[in-house]
Each structure stands twice: as structure tokens, then as C-alpha cells.
Amino acid sequence: MMHSFRTLRAFCLTAVVGVAGSMAQAQDILGRTVLEGRAVSLFSDGTWRYSDTPSDETCALVREPVHFCGSTAGWQRLPNAQSPDVTAMYRFDDRTYGVFIVENVGTSDGMSSEFMRGVAIDTIAAASGVSPEEIPVLNLFDSEVDGQPAETMVYSASLDGLPVIYANTLILTETETTQATVFFVGTSFTDANRERHAEFLSLITLTE
């Protein structure tokens, strides 16, 4: 799981401090067809998906099984060339960003929430130049994403003097590990931050 360390470090150091403000283009739909009685959309990158779940107009494929329906809610997709391990990066405003990391390993491979919590803390500590014990965990609570049980850990760090709060939601299945993280420039996890994070999660859909 060394790529998880690289991923978290990359988005901590680049997305927060110097992320580009331009919006990445959504996948272009080249055409539609019918497969086994269901409508299918064909995309410019050579992929396809069923058109009825979720709707093409509001939702974009992050990576199977994750779709994000944030475009109409003000979330802009950003280029993530800073780290090829980051699956997708979004910007809400100058102080609020979202990141997806989707990996095809799950509980059947030995993944656990405890392990991923340690990865997150160790990596933020390394990026901040402090020990893991110096990274404060502000909250840990159960969440839900599109009907799937999840866990959210809220923690804080200082990156090059910039205070950042992370709300890292982990969705573990037998075959996938998905991290849906919203991070905020600031020193506390405010009620407004909590509402924005909850909205971000509500815009995620998971296909079977």
C-alpha cells in the first residue's frame, strides 16, 4: 500500500498549497446504445456505463464503482496531474477542496479502517514535518455513502504554515477501498464545514 502514502502526501502538498484553478473537462459522450435492454453511454476515453444510474447530465464517473454528482452543486473537477495516484480532485472555493482515491483492494485483501487511519495520520505527519502523535484527531464517527456504511476521521495539520482541516471518509468493501476527503483551510471543523462535508458525501453514488 505504498501508493496510498504517495497519494495522500501528493494531495496534501500540492492540492492545498498550489492547486490549479482551472476546471477539468468532463468526459465527452460520443454516443448511446442499448445493451441487454438498458441504455448505455459511450465516452471519449473509451469507457462506457449504463445511462440510467446515475444520470449523465449531473453525475461523472470518478472510477468504478464511484460516481460524483457535484457539478450542479458547485464542485468543479480539477486536473490531478500532480499525482497519478489521485483518482479525482474537486474545488468548491478557495478554502474547500475534495479528493477521491479509489483502489481495487478491499477487506478480502486484508484492508481495514484501522490501517487506513494510520496511513492518513502517518502521511500527514510526514508532510507536516512532525511525529504522528502530534497530529490531532478531532473526531471519528460513522457515516453513510449511498447506503453503504463508512467511517469519517477529522484531523488537522499545518502545511508550510497553512492550517488545514481534513474530513476523510473511508468506504471499505470486499473489493474496493474508497477515500472521499474534503479539506478546508482553517483551524477548526466548523458547523459549515460539517455541512459541506455531508453535502459532498450525499453527492456520491456507488454502482454495484
Salt bridges, closest charged atoms under 4 A:
ASP52 OD1 - ARG38 NH2 2.88
ASP56 OD2 - ARG32 NH2 3.36
ASP56 OD1 - ARG49 NH2 3.13
ASP85 OD2 - ARG6 NE 3.49
ASP94 OD1 - ARG91 NH2 2.33
GLU103 OE2 - HIS3 NE2 2.63
GLU151 OE2 - ARG117 NH1 2.70
GLU199 OE1 - ARG196 NH1 3.14
